Amino acid sequence: MATKIQFRRGLKANLPVLSSGEPALTTDTLEVYVGTPSGNLLIKPSLNTISAFRAYQTDVQIIPAGVLTKILFNTIEYDNRGEFNVTSSKFEPVEAGMYYIQATVTWPLGQPDGNRTVLSIYVNGVEHTRLAASVTGGAKSTVSAGGTILRLNQSDDVEVYAMTENETTLQSGNGLTYFSAVKIG
């Protein structure tokens, strides 16, 4: 006969100090804890407490020729910890750690053949990682995209910049021009 294991359950605010080895589930945040000799240990954080965001562009933005220009992301799809600022278009982590950063910019149809484009991640106002450098043009829209892992400090400013050799207007929309990050360690 199987043994039934029961978890102590209740609201996080009412979580008592657990006995060593005793499991608990918070019914409001869906976090799992286990008691240890030094106190309660969080073993499965809620997805809502993991640092993660995704923002995208819905407004028209013109990128001038030959100038690395900050990309503006004015719509938040999700932001678990309130770390993305739509006014400044900056990601500002609330805790230090390793983060996977990803950005995509979609260039419009009809760029001249041989048009060079660049997509970069800036940290604290300085270019840190060049995600993409490519040659675009012709009858199809082109994407500059990439991702990187960064070690960030609390309150570092992370931004996306792009450049094109010919002035153009970015294609905006949730699946076209966006910026995201997730804490991985």
C-alpha positions as CSV (number, residue, x, y, z in Angstrom):
1,M,0.0,0.0,0.0
2,A,1.3,3.4,-0.9
3,T,2.1,6.0,1.8
4,K,0.4,9.3,1.4
5,I,2.6,12.4,1.9
6,Q,0.8,15.5,2.9
7,F,2.1,19.0,2.6
8,R,1.2,21.7,5.1
9,R,-0.9,24.2,3.1
10,G,-1.9,27.8,3.5
11,L,-1.2,31.4,2.7
12,K,2.4,32.5,2.5
13,A,1.8,35.2,5.2
14,N,0.7,32.4,7.6
15,L,3.6,30.0,6.9
16,P,5.0,28.8,10.2
17,V,8.5,27.7,10.9
18,L,8.5,24.1,9.6
19,S,10.0,21.1,11.3
20,S,13.1,19.7,9.7
21,G,12.1,17.8,6.6
22,E,8.5,19.0,6.7
23,P,7.1,20.2,3.3
24,A,4.7,23.1,2.7
25,L,2.9,24.6,-0.2
26,T,1.8,28.2,-0.2
27,T,-1.6,28.3,-1.8
28,D,-1.5,31.9,-2.8
29,T,2.0,32.0,-4.4
30,L,2.4,28.3,-5.2
31,E,5.8,28.1,-3.6
32,V,7.2,24.9,-2.1
33,Y,9.2,25.1,1.1
34,V,10.9,22.5,3.3
35,G,11.9,22.9,6.9
36,T,15.6,22.8,7.8
37,P,17.5,23.2,11.1
38,S,18.2,26.8,10.1
39,G,14.6,27.6,9.0
40,N,12.3,27.3,6.0
41,L,14.0,26.7,2.7
42,L,12.3,27.8,-0.6
43,I,12.8,24.8,-3.0
44,K,10.4,25.8,-5.8
45,P,9.8,29.5,-6.3
46,S,6.7,30.7,-8.0
47,L,7.1,31.6,-11.6
48,N,5.9,35.1,-10.7
49,T,8.9,35.7,-8.4
50,I,11.5,34.8,-11.1
51,S,13.0,37.9,-12.7
52,A,11.6,37.9,-16.3
53,F,10.1,40.4,-18.6
54,R,9.2,40.9,-22.3
55,A,8.5,44.3,-23.8
56,Y,7.8,45.2,-27.4
57,Q,7.4,48.2,-29.6
58,T,4.0,49.4,-30.8
59,D,4.8,53.0,-31.8
60,V,6.6,54.2,-34.9
61,Q,10.3,54.7,-34.5
62,I,12.6,56.2,-37.1
63,I,16.2,55.1,-37.0
64,P,18.5,57.7,-38.5
65,A,21.2,56.7,-41.0
66,G,24.5,55.6,-39.4
67,V,23.7,56.3,-35.8
68,L,23.4,53.7,-33.1
69,T,19.9,54.6,-31.7
70,K,18.2,53.5,-28.6
71,I,15.2,51.3,-29.4
72,L,12.0,52.3,-27.6
73,F,9.8,49.5,-26.2
74,N,6.5,51.0,-25.0
75,T,4.4,47.9,-24.3
76,I,5.0,45.3,-21.6
77,E,3.8,41.8,-22.3
78,Y,4.8,40.6,-18.8
79,D,7.2,41.9,-16.1
80,N,7.2,39.6,-13.1
81,R,9.2,41.9,-10.7
82,G,8.6,45.4,-12.1
83,E,12.1,45.7,-13.6
84,F,11.4,47.1,-17.0
85,N,10.7,50.8,-17.3
86,V,8.7,51.8,-20.4
87,T,9.5,55.4,-20.0
88,S,13.2,54.9,-20.3
89,S,13.1,51.5,-22.2
90,K,15.6,50.1,-19.7
91,F,15.7,46.8,-17.9
92,E,16.9,47.3,-14.3
93,P,17.3,44.0,-12.4
94,V,16.4,44.2,-8.7
95,E,19.1,41.6,-7.8
96,A,22.5,40.7,-9.1
97,G,22.9,37.4,-11.1
98,M,23.3,35.8,-14.5
99,Y,20.6,36.9,-17.0
100,Y,19.8,35.7,-20.5
101,I,19.1,38.8,-22.6
102,Q,17.4,38.7,-26.0
103,A,16.4,41.3,-28.5
104,T,14.9,41.4,-32.0
105,V,14.5,44.3,-34.4
106,T,12.6,43.9,-37.7
107,W,13.7,46.1,-40.6
108,P,11.0,47.1,-43.2
109,L,10.7,45.9,-46.8
110,G,12.6,47.8,-49.5
111,Q,15.9,48.5,-47.8
112,P,18.6,49.1,-50.4
113,D,20.7,46.0,-51.2
114,G,23.9,46.0,-49.1
115,N,22.4,48.0,-46.2
116,R,24.5,47.3,-43.1
117,T,22.6,46.9,-39.8
118,V,23.7,46.5,-36.2
119,L,21.9,45.4,-33.0
120,S,23.7,45.9,-29.7
121,I,23.1,45.6,-25.9
122,Y,24.2,48.5,-23.8
123,V,24.9,48.2,-20.0
124,N,25.1,51.3,-18.0
125,G,25.2,53.5,-21.1
126,V,28.1,51.6,-22.8
127,E,28.0,49.1,-25.7
128,H,28.5,45.7,-24.1
129,T,27.5,43.1,-26.6
130,R,27.0,43.3,-30.4
131,L,24.2,40.8,-31.0
132,A,24.0,41.1,-34.7
133,A,25.8,42.8,-37.6
134,S,24.4,42.0,-41.0
135,V,23.8,43.2,-44.5
136,T,20.1,43.5,-45.5
137,G,18.1,44.8,-48.4
138,G,15.7,43.9,-51.1
139,A,12.1,42.9,-51.3
140,K,11.9,41.1,-47.9
141,S,11.9,42.4,-44.4
142,T,14.9,41.5,-42.5
143,V,15.5,40.6,-38.8
144,S,18.4,41.5,-36.6
145,A,18.2,39.3,-33.5
146,G,20.4,37.7,-30.9
147,G,20.8,36.8,-27.3
148,T,23.6,36.7,-24.7
149,I,24.2,35.8,-21.1
150,L,25.3,38.7,-18.8
151,R,26.4,39.0,-15.2
152,L,24.5,42.0,-14.0
153,N,24.6,43.9,-10.7
154,Q,21.5,45.2,-8.9
155,S,20.1,48.3,-10.7
156,D,22.4,48.0,-13.8
157,D,20.7,49.6,-16.8
158,V,20.3,47.3,-19.9
159,E,19.1,48.8,-23.2
160,V,18.9,47.9,-26.8
161,Y,20.4,50.0,-29.6
162,A,20.3,49.5,-33.4
163,M,21.9,51.1,-36.4
164,T,21.2,51.1,-40.2
165,E,23.2,52.8,-43.0
166,N,19.9,54.2,-44.4
167,E,17.3,56.0,-42.5
168,T,14.3,53.8,-41.9
169,T,11.2,53.2,-39.8
170,L,11.2,50.0,-37.7
171,Q,8.4,47.5,-38.0
172,S,6.6,47.4,-34.7
173,G,4.5,44.8,-33.0
174,N,4.7,42.0,-30.5
175,G,6.4,39.5,-32.7
176,L,8.5,42.0,-34.7
177,T,10.6,44.3,-32.4
178,Y,11.0,43.2,-28.8
179,F,13.3,42.9,-25.8
180,S,13.3,40.2,-23.1
181,A,15.3,38.9,-20.2
182,V,15.2,36.1,-17.6
183,K,17.4,35.5,-14.6
184,I,19.1,32.1,-15.0
185,G,21.4,32.0,-12.0
